[in-house]
């Protein structure tokens, strides 16, 4: 389980990228969450999947959060290597539970992780 009150610099060694992402999922904060989106990403929300720009994905997530108010988000499992990681979590939103898959990678010299794929599926 990840506690969501702690933030670190994105590039710090040993940094857990899923701490701030988990915080924004739990808050239902699409604007702050979308800051972690890559310029283009794969997004699937309740079986509606597509490749989307950062702005399109932000709107998709915002619409979901508006109709399914998040109550909590917990990361259940993480795995990966230095340049790519994924997390599986459970989102309680709108009285329902959802499985969330988040895939992040870092590209280039910046070593900043960006969300490449986000899936929200009803349990």
Buried (B, 14 or more C-beta within 10 A) or exposed (E): EBEBEEEEEBEEEEBBBBBBBBBBBBBBBBEEBBBBBBEEBBBBBEEEEEEBEBEBBBBBBBEBBEEBEBBBBBBEEBEEEEEBBBBBBBBBBBEEEBBBBBBBBBEEEEBBBBBBBBBBBEE
